[in-house]
Protein backbone atom coordinates (compact mmCIF):
# COMPACT_ATOMS: atom_id res chain seq x y z
CA UNK A 1 0.00 0.00 0.00
CA UNK A 2 1.34 3.44 -0.97
CA UNK A 3 -0.10 6.61 0.59
CA UNK A 4 0.80 10.27 0.71
CA UNK A 5 1.55 11.05 4.35
CA UNK A 6 -1.16 13.17 5.99
CA UNK A 7 -0.27 14.23 9.52
CA UNK A 8 -3.95 14.89 10.24
CA UNK A 9 -4.79 11.25 9.56
CA UNK A 10 -2.23 9.30 11.58
CA UNK A 11 -3.80 6.02 12.72
CA UNK A 12 -0.88 4.31 14.45
CA UNK A 13 -2.82 1.65 16.33
CA UNK A 14 -5.36 0.99 13.56
CA UNK A 15 -2.51 0.45 11.12
CA UNK A 16 -1.05 -2.17 13.47
CA UNK A 17 2.14 -0.26 14.30
CA UNK A 18 3.61 -1.58 17.55
CA UNK A 19 6.90 0.33 17.62
CA UNK A 20 8.69 3.33 16.12
CA UNK A 21 12.35 2.64 15.36
CA UNK A 22 15.25 2.38 12.93
CA UNK A 23 15.32 0.34 9.73
CA UNK A 24 17.26 -2.43 11.49
CA UNK A 25 14.62 -2.84 14.22
CA UNK A 26 14.24 -6.31 15.72
CA UNK A 27 10.70 -5.60 16.93
CA UNK A 28 7.77 -6.73 14.80
CA UNK A 29 5.42 -4.20 13.19
CA UNK A 30 7.83 -1.27 13.39
CA UNK A 31 7.27 2.04 11.60
CA UNK A 32 10.52 3.58 10.35
CA UNK A 33 11.83 6.06 7.77
CA UNK A 34 14.32 6.07 4.90
CA UNK A 35 15.71 9.27 3.42
CA UNK A 36 18.23 7.54 1.16
CA UNK A 37 18.42 4.43 -1.02
CA UNK A 38 20.56 2.38 1.36
CA UNK A 39 18.11 2.79 4.23
CA UNK A 40 15.15 2.05 1.94
CA UNK A 41 16.70 -1.25 0.85
CA UNK A 42 17.46 -2.20 4.46
CA UNK A 43 13.90 -1.41 5.49
CA UNK A 44 12.17 -3.45 2.79
CA UNK A 45 14.51 -6.38 3.50
CA UNK A 46 13.65 -6.33 7.21
CA UNK A 47 10.36 -8.22 7.83
CA UNK A 48 9.90 -6.31 11.10
CA UNK A 49 9.33 -3.03 9.20
CA UNK A 50 5.64 -2.87 8.34
CA UNK A 51 5.38 0.88 7.61
CA UNK A 52 7.96 3.18 6.05
CA UNK A 53 8.16 6.92 5.45
CA UNK A 54 10.25 7.75 2.37
CA UNK A 55 10.63 10.14 -0.55
CA UNK A 56 8.68 9.70 -3.77
CA UNK A 57 11.82 9.64 -5.93
CA UNK A 58 13.35 6.84 -3.83
CA UNK A 59 10.19 4.76 -3.92
CA UNK A 60 9.79 5.18 -7.67
CA UNK A 61 13.37 4.08 -8.34
CA UNK A 62 13.40 1.10 -5.97
CA UNK A 63 9.82 -0.14 -5.84
CA UNK A 64 10.70 -3.17 -7.99
CA UNK A 65 12.83 -4.47 -5.09
CA UNK A 66 9.81 -4.74 -2.77
CA UNK A 67 8.95 -8.42 -2.44
CA UNK A 68 6.46 -8.32 0.44
CA UNK A 69 3.56 -6.34 1.88
CA UNK A 70 4.64 -3.06 3.44
CA UNK A 71 2.91 0.30 3.93
CA UNK A 72 4.79 3.10 2.17
CA UNK A 73 4.11 6.73 3.15
CA UNK A 74 5.37 9.33 0.68
CA UNK A 75 6.76 12.62 2.03
CA UNK A 76 9.57 14.92 0.94
CA UNK A 77 11.01 15.01 4.47
CA UNK A 78 10.68 11.51 5.96
CA UNK A 79 13.08 12.13 8.86
CA UNK A 80 11.24 15.23 10.06
CA UNK A 81 7.79 13.69 9.93
CA UNK A 82 8.93 10.40 11.44
CA UNK A 83 10.21 12.25 14.52
CA UNK A 84 7.08 14.34 14.64
CA UNK A 85 5.06 11.11 14.80
CA UNK A 86 7.51 9.75 17.38
CA UNK A 87 7.03 12.77 19.63
CA UNK A 88 3.25 12.38 19.46
CA UNK A 89 2.91 8.61 19.81
CA UNK A 90 6.24 7.15 20.98
CA UNK A 91 5.29 7.12 24.65
CA UNK A 92 2.58 4.50 24.13
CA UNK A 93 5.14 1.77 23.41
CA UNK A 94 6.46 1.53 26.98
CA UNK A 95 7.01 -2.23 26.93
CA UNK A 96 9.68 -1.73 24.26
CA UNK A 97 11.37 1.37 25.61
CA UNK A 98 11.76 1.98 29.34
CA UNK A 99 9.30 1.86 32.23
CA UNK A 100 11.11 2.00 35.59
CA UNK A 101 8.99 1.88 38.73
CA UNK A 102 9.38 4.20 41.71
CA UNK A 103 11.45 2.67 44.54
CA UNK A 104 13.58 3.85 47.47
CA UNK A 105 15.93 1.38 49.15
CA UNK A 106 17.35 1.42 52.67
CA UNK A 107 19.55 4.27 53.87
CA UNK A 108 19.00 6.46 50.80
CA UNK A 109 20.32 10.02 51.30
CA UNK A 110 18.90 12.77 49.07
CA UNK A 111 20.13 16.31 49.69
CA UNK A 112 17.25 18.76 50.30
CA UNK A 113 18.26 20.77 47.22
CA UNK A 114 18.29 17.74 44.90
CA UNK A 115 15.28 16.91 42.72
CA UNK A 116 14.22 13.34 41.98
CA UNK A 117 11.28 12.81 39.64
CA UNK A 118 8.75 9.97 39.77
CA UNK A 119 9.54 6.54 38.28
CA UNK A 120 13.08 6.55 39.70
CA UNK A 121 14.62 3.51 41.37
CA UNK A 122 17.19 4.24 44.09
CA UNK A 123 18.84 1.17 45.61
CA UNK A 124 20.23 0.72 49.10
CA UNK A 125 22.79 3.26 50.37
CA UNK A 126 22.43 5.57 47.36
CA UNK A 127 23.48 9.18 47.96
CA UNK A 128 22.26 12.11 45.85
CA UNK A 129 24.23 15.34 46.21
CA UNK A 130 23.55 19.07 46.26
CA UNK A 131 21.39 20.33 43.36
CA UNK A 132 21.55 16.98 41.60
CA UNK A 133 18.67 16.10 39.27
CA UNK A 134 17.45 12.58 38.45
CA UNK A 135 14.81 12.37 35.72
CA UNK A 136 12.05 9.80 35.40
CA UNK A 137 12.91 6.33 34.06
CA UNK A 138 16.25 6.30 35.86
CA UNK A 139 17.63 3.36 37.85
CA UNK A 140 20.46 3.81 40.35
CA UNK A 141 21.89 0.63 41.90
CA UNK A 142 23.05 -0.06 45.45
CA UNK A 143 25.92 1.91 47.00
CA UNK A 144 26.09 4.42 44.14
CA UNK A 145 26.78 8.15 44.39
CA UNK A 146 25.20 10.89 42.28
CA UNK A 147 27.31 13.95 42.96
CA UNK A 148 26.63 17.66 43.32
CA UNK A 149 24.99 19.20 40.26
CA UNK A 150 24.88 15.89 38.38
CA UNK A 151 22.05 15.38 35.87
CA UNK A 152 20.88 11.82 35.30
CA UNK A 153 18.40 11.46 32.45
CA UNK A 154 19.06 14.66 30.50
CA UNK A 155 16.94 15.15 27.38
CA UNK A 156 19.78 16.41 25.21
CA UNK A 157 19.34 18.51 22.08
CA UNK A 158 18.53 16.49 18.98
CA UNK A 159 16.49 18.23 16.30
CA UNK A 160 14.79 17.45 13.01
CA UNK A 161 14.21 20.30 10.55
CA UNK A 162 11.73 21.08 7.83
CA UNK A 163 12.88 24.44 6.52
CA UNK A 164 12.50 26.83 9.44
CA UNK A 165 10.20 24.43 11.28
CA UNK A 166 11.88 22.15 13.77
CA UNK A 167 11.01 19.46 16.29
CA UNK A 168 13.05 18.54 19.35
CA UNK A 169 13.18 14.76 19.44
CA UNK A 170 11.58 13.47 22.63
CA UNK A 171 13.49 10.80 24.54
CA UNK A 172 11.21 8.16 26.03
CA UNK A 173 14.03 5.90 27.23
CA UNK A 174 15.96 6.07 30.46
CA UNK A 175 19.23 5.54 32.32
CA UNK A 176 20.41 2.43 34.16
CA UNK A 177 23.24 2.91 36.66
CA UNK A 178 24.69 -0.20 38.26
CA UNK A 179 25.95 -0.89 41.77
CA UNK A 180 28.86 1.05 43.32
CA UNK A 181 28.96 3.67 40.56
CA UNK A 182 30.37 7.12 41.36
CA UNK A 183 29.36 10.13 39.24
CA UNK A 184 31.13 13.27 40.35
CA UNK A 185 30.13 16.92 40.27
CA UNK A 186 28.37 18.50 37.29
CA UNK A 187 28.54 15.48 35.01
CA UNK A 188 25.60 14.66 32.72
CA UNK A 189 24.18 11.30 31.66
CA UNK A 190 21.56 11.57 28.90
CA UNK A 191 18.55 9.31 28.60
CA UNK A 192 17.99 7.34 25.40
CA UNK A 193 15.39 7.87 22.74
CA UNK A 194 14.49 4.20 23.28
CA UNK A 195 15.90 1.71 25.79
CA UNK A 196 18.52 2.87 28.30
CA UNK A 197 21.89 4.55 28.60
CA UNK A 198 23.82 2.13 30.82
CA UNK A 199 26.65 2.56 33.32
CA UNK A 200 27.55 -0.87 34.61
CA UNK A 201 28.82 -1.81 38.09
CA UNK A 202 31.81 0.02 39.62
CA UNK A 203 32.08 2.68 36.89
CA UNK A 204 33.76 5.91 38.04
CA UNK A 205 32.93 9.21 36.33
CA UNK A 206 34.96 12.32 37.26
CA UNK A 207 33.76 15.93 37.13
CA UNK A 208 32.27 17.65 34.07
CA UNK A 209 31.82 14.53 31.95
CA UNK A 210 29.08 14.20 29.34
CA UNK A 211 27.71 10.78 28.41
CA UNK A 212 25.29 10.93 25.50
CA UNK A 213 22.20 8.84 24.78
CA UNK A 214 22.26 5.06 24.43
CA UNK A 215 25.89 4.60 25.51
CA UNK A 216 27.03 1.48 27.32
CA UNK A 217 29.90 1.98 29.77
CA UNK A 218 31.35 -1.36 30.90
CA UNK A 219 32.15 -2.50 34.42
CA UNK A 220 34.97 -0.79 36.33
CA UNK A 221 35.61 1.73 33.57
CA UNK A 222 37.25 4.93 34.86
CA UNK A 223 36.63 8.29 33.20
CA UNK A 224 38.75 11.36 34.05
CA UNK A 225 37.38 14.89 34.07
CA UNK A 226 35.87 16.71 31.09
CA UNK A 227 35.36 13.65 28.88
CA UNK A 228 32.69 13.59 26.16
CA UNK A 229 31.20 10.28 25.00
CA UNK A 230 29.09 10.46 21.83
CA UNK A 231 25.73 8.74 21.43
CA UNK A 232 25.55 4.93 21.17
CA UNK A 233 29.25 4.53 21.98
CA UNK A 234 30.19 1.30 23.73
CA UNK A 235 33.09 1.06 26.18
CA UNK A 236 34.12 -2.37 27.43
CA UNK A 237 35.11 -3.32 30.96
CA UNK A 238 38.03 -1.67 32.78
CA UNK A 239 38.62 1.01 30.15
CA UNK A 240 40.62 4.05 31.35
CA UNK A 241 39.95 7.47 29.82
CA UNK A 242 42.35 10.33 30.47
CA UNK A 243 41.22 13.94 30.94
CA UNK A 244 39.34 15.65 28.10
CA UNK A 245 38.95 12.55 25.92
CA UNK A 246 36.32 12.82 23.18
CA UNK A 247 34.77 9.69 21.67
CA UNK A 248 32.70 9.94 18.50
CA UNK A 249 29.16 8.56 18.46
CA UNK A 250 28.81 4.88 17.58
CA UNK A 251 32.42 4.01 18.47
CA UNK A 252 33.34 0.79 20.33
CA UNK A 253 36.32 0.55 22.68
CA UNK A 254 37.37 -2.93 23.80
CA UNK A 255 37.89 -3.97 27.41
CA UNK A 256 41.14 -3.17 29.25
CA UNK A 257 41.97 -0.33 26.85
CA UNK A 258 43.52 3.02 27.68
CA UNK A 259 42.63 6.29 25.92
CA UNK A 260 45.16 8.94 26.83
CA UNK A 261 44.76 12.61 27.72
CA UNK A 262 43.06 14.82 25.15
CA UNK A 263 42.52 12.06 22.59
CA UNK A 264 39.84 12.46 19.92
CA UNK A 265 38.62 8.98 19.01
CA UNK A 266 36.93 8.61 15.63
CA UNK A 267 37.39 4.88 15.05
CA UNK A 268 36.73 1.74 17.08
CA UNK A 269 39.55 -0.10 18.87
CA UNK A 270 39.78 -3.72 20.08
CA UNK A 271 40.56 -4.99 23.58
CA UNK A 272 43.84 -4.01 25.25
CA UNK A 273 44.38 -0.98 23.01
CA UNK A 274 46.51 1.97 24.13
CA UNK A 275 45.80 5.03 21.98
CA UNK A 276 46.41 8.77 21.99
CA UNK A 277 46.30 11.82 19.76
CA UNK A 278 43.96 13.85 17.60
CA UNK A 279 42.86 11.80 15.77
CA UNK A 280 43.73 8.94 18.11
CA UNK A 281 45.78 5.90 17.08
CA UNK A 282 48.24 3.49 18.72
CA UNK A 283 50.04 5.34 21.51
CA UNK A 284 53.56 3.93 20.89
CA UNK A 285 53.33 4.80 17.18
CA UNK A 286 52.09 8.26 18.18
CA UNK A 287 55.07 8.83 20.49
CA UNK A 288 57.53 7.67 17.80
CA UNK A 289 55.89 9.98 15.25
CA UNK A 290 56.11 12.87 17.71
CA UNK A 291 59.81 12.14 18.34
CA UNK A 292 60.58 12.05 14.61
CA UNK A 293 58.79 15.33 14.05
CA UNK A 294 60.55 16.91 17.02
CA UNK A 295 63.94 15.84 15.67
CA UNK A 296 63.09 17.09 12.18
CA UNK A 297 63.23 13.66 10.59
Helices and strands as residue ranges (DSSP letters): E 2-4, G 7-9, H 12-15, E 19-20, E 30-34, H 37-45, E 49-54, H 56-62, G 63-65, E 71-74, H 78-89, G 90-92, G 94-96, E 103-104, E 109-110, E 115-116, E 120-122, E 127-128, E 133-134, E 138-140, E 145-146, E 151-154, E 159-162, E 165-168, E 174-177, E 182-183, E 188-190, E 196-199, E 204-205, E 210-211, E 216-217, E 222-223, E 228-229, E 234-235, E 240-241, E 246-247, E 252-253, E 258-259, E 264-265, E 274-277, E 280-282, H 283-294
